[in-house]
Amino acid sequence: MTKASIIIPTYNGLDLLQRCVQSIRRHTEPLHEIIVVDNGSGDGTALWCLREKLTLVSLPRNEGFPAACNRGLLLSSGDTIVLLNNDTVVTPNWLGNLSSALYSDSNIGIVGPVTNYASGSQQVHYPFEDLEEFQRIAEAVNVSDRAKWKRVERIVGLCFVFRRELMEKIGLLDERFSPGHYEDDDYCLRARLHGFGLLVCHDALIYHEGSASFKREGSLQQSLLVERNYRMFIDKWQLDPRAFV
């Protein structure tokens, strides 16, 4: 059995982080480590992580999502790497099903789940009233089935699952996209350019609040950032990332 390193960047989102970690502990196979990378939060995140005996990287200031992920990646020890947003809630069999897809073929580079909130093909619609009902739906959905694995050109970075070998071949996330947006598109493209395929797993449904950290910074600020990083991606690759959605 392989060990998983679950890396969660966070910034002033202790309530979300607590909920996320609780769900991991409840629904994840024993062989894993949780690495929280705190981007200089002022809400007691670091103290809570220490009390909970989580592996903690405490940054003095907000260095953004790609940089935080990279600090966690450098510290990780697992064969399977999971980059997970702090505003997610995982579900029964989530990581087992994603790992089955990832290790089904040596040419698979990155896999991701479906969710209630995402751009592109990963968004699915299962009506629910609350998280308790969502968990019941996910338990029914999350039955491993390779017929539900779909080849895609892009996976959203809310939950990125890949092998350590991929990171060793293509490197870390590109920090030019800090504080965030399009670093996931960039990583997917780099994986594909190295000959790796991407799979979205419709047999792995998790909950996603949706851009929680960025929303706290304000919608205008967020849209300006998205536009800036969109242009940066085009400048780097001479490709329009929206063609891959």
Secondary structure, 3 states (H helix, E strand, C coil): CCCEEEEEEECCCHHHHHHHHHHHHHHCCCCEEEEEEECCCCCCHHHHHHHCCCEEEECCCCCCHHHHHHHHHHHCCCCEEEEECCCEECCCCHHHHHHHHHCCCCCEEEEEEEECCCCHHHECCCCCCCHHHHHHHHHHHCCCCHHHEEEECCCCCCEEEEEHHHHHHHCCCCHHHCCCCCHHHHHHHHHHHCCCEEEEEEEEEEEECCCHHHHHCCHHHHHHHHHHHHHHHHHHHCCCHHHHC
